[in-house]
Amino acid sequence: QVQLVESGGGLVQAGGSLRLSCAASGITFSFTITGWYRQAPGKQRELVASITAGGSTNYGDSVKGRFTISRDNTKKMVNLQMDSLKPEDTAVYYCNIHKLIPPNDYWGQGTQVTVSS
């Protein structure tokens, strides 16, 4: 059974930093794209950042230059370093693993990030 356990959310002031971590189990980490999505109240879930097994990254326009995604294939972990946080970054953040072969998606339970102004 695939499990994704997220940690690191919380409350921070604007301009501050947080680091989210996601630990995966029950899945072969190779041939996956891992990422973080977020969903704010009344809004659709959106991509924050993703990273392939080879280390290629992709970021949402609103977080480019402020957030950094990384992964440890040996430990099966995905991290999101969030710097220069803004109130508009407030959302529930979800860890995602997109398995390529066969194609499937797995989600964490979500962790709340709140940025106060």
C-alpha positions in Angstrom: 0.0 0.0 0.0 1.4 3.4 -1.0 1.6 5.9 1.7 2.7 9.6 1.6 3.3 11.3 4.9 3.8 15.1 4.8 5.3 17.3 7.5 6.5 20.8 8.0 3.4 23.0 7.5 2.5 25.7 9.9 2.0 29.4 10.5 4.7 31.9 9.4 4.9 35.6 8.9 5.2 37.1 5.4 8.9 37.0 4.3 9.6 33.9 6.4 10.4 30.4 5.4 9.1 26.9 5.8 10.3 23.5 4.6 7.8 20.8 3.7 8.8 17.1 3.6 7.0 14.1 2.2 8.1 10.5 3.0 6.9 7.8 0.6 6.5 4.1 1.3 5.1 1.1 -0.6 6.3 2.4 -4.0 9.3 2.1 -6.2 10.6 5.6 -6.5 12.1 5.1 -9.9 10.1 6.1 -12.9 8.1 8.6 -10.9 7.6 12.4 -11.0 7.1 13.8 -7.6 5.6 17.1 -6.8 3.8 19.5 -4.5 0.4 21.0 -5.3 -1.6 23.4 -3.2 -5.3 24.4 -2.9 -6.5 27.6 -1.3 -10.2 28.0 -0.2 -12.4 28.5 -3.2 -9.7 27.9 -5.7 -8.6 24.9 -7.8 -5.7 22.8 -6.9 -2.6 24.0 -8.6 0.9 22.8 -9.3 3.6 24.3 -7.1 6.6 22.4 -8.2 7.6 19.0 -9.6 10.8 17.0 -10.0 11.7 13.9 -11.9 13.9 11.0 -10.8 16.7 12.5 -12.8 16.3 15.9 -11.1 14.5 18.0 -13.8 12.3 20.6 -12.1 9.2 22.5 -13.0 7.7 25.4 -11.0 4.5 27.3 -11.0 5.0 30.9 -12.1 3.9 32.3 -8.8 6.7 30.5 -6.9 9.6 30.7 -9.3 12.7 32.1 -7.5 11.2 31.6 -4.1 10.6 27.8 -3.7 13.0 25.0 -4.3 12.0 21.3 -4.7 14.3 18.4 -4.1 14.1 14.7 -3.7 16.2 11.9 -2.2 15.6 8.8 -4.3 17.4 6.6 -1.7 15.2 7.8 1.2 12.1 8.2 -1.0 11.6 11.7 0.2 10.5 14.9 -1.5 11.1 18.3 0.0 9.9 21.8 -0.7 11.9 24.7 0.6 9.7 27.8 0.7 11.4 31.2 1.1 10.1 34.8 0.9 6.6 33.5 1.7 3.6 35.7 0.9 0.1 35.7 2.3 -1.1 34.4 -1.1 0.9 31.3 -0.5 -1.6 30.3 2.2 -3.1 27.0 1.2 -3.2 23.3 1.9 -0.2 21.7 0.3 -0.3 18.2 -1.0 2.5 15.8 -1.9 2.0 13.9 -5.1 3.7 11.0 -6.8 2.9 10.4 -10.4 3.9 6.9 -11.3 4.8 6.5 -15.0 4.7 2.7 -15.4 1.8 1.9 -15.1 0.4 5.4 -14.8 -1.1 6.3 -11.5 -1.3 9.1 -9.0 -0.9 9.1 -5.3 -1.6 11.9 -2.8 -0.7 12.8 0.7 -3.2 13.9 3.2 -2.3 17.6 2.9 -0.5 20.0 5.3 -1.7 23.5 6.1 0.6 26.5 5.3 -0.6 29.9 6.6 1.3 33.1 5.9 0.3 36.1 7.9 0.7 39.6 6.7 
